[in-house]
């Protein structure tokens, strides 16, 4: 299908457009000939600038925790084992992010926060809300995935301040955080 284009075209697109136009007239054109002509006429597509991706270690101290929970999703009392995660939610105003903490004793949602950005602040505010809502006992395990929010220095400092033992799923293993993934239906 041939469409009229006015934007900047890369070589493969120029070749397709020319083939489409010439094919209607019964003329077939080689892609190498098109590239030679483009070079001869000094026709070049404008390359997009590459985005600079900062590595996490450049932005913040990176903390990874061992999997203390080890898929033992049963708790004998409240505030013994919590799981947490962030999921995205489509709204009329665009995407939003829901950060949730769930108690494994009875599935109770200890705290939740909604925000427009998937950020450390969202996760930290959820943890602060959980601390206000529930009694945090010594030895409480808080299990998460390896998201950037949970590996940050600020998250580490807050878990230390609240005497919470952080636990983390293995990389790309949703089964290690199954109750939270199931609740969020992700």
C-alpha positions, 0 to 999 in steps of 0.5 A: 500500500502506498501512502503519501509521506512528507516526513523525513524518511530513512533509506528503507522507507525511501526504497519502499516509496520508490518501489511502490511508485515505480511498480505502478508503471512497471519499473522495478528498482534495486535497493542498492541503486537507490542507496547510491542515488541518495548518497550521490544527491547527498540525501540522508535521513536525520538520525534521532539522538540517543537517549542517555540512560543512567545506570542505577548505580550512577543515580543511587547506592544499590541495595539487594537483599537476600530472599528471607521469605523463601515462598513461606507465605504463612504468618502465625500472627499479624505484622510478621510478614508483609509483601509489597509491590507497585502496579500501574493503573490506567485512568482517564488522566493517564497512567497512575501507580498503586503501591500496596503493602499486604499482611500475609497473616490475613491478606489485609492491605496494611497501606496503599498510596497512589501516584502519577510517578513510579518513584521511590517517594511513592514506595516510601510514603506507602511504608510510612503509612503502614508504620502509622497504621500498624504496629511494626514489631521487631523482625517484621519481614517486608518482601518485594521484587527488585524494582528500583524503588526497593533497591534505593538508599532511601528505602534501605534507610527507612527499613533500618529506621523501622527495624524491618528486615527487607527481603527480595525476590530473585530477579524476574521471578514473580512466584517469590512474591506471588500473594502480592502479584495475585492481589494486584492481578499482574 
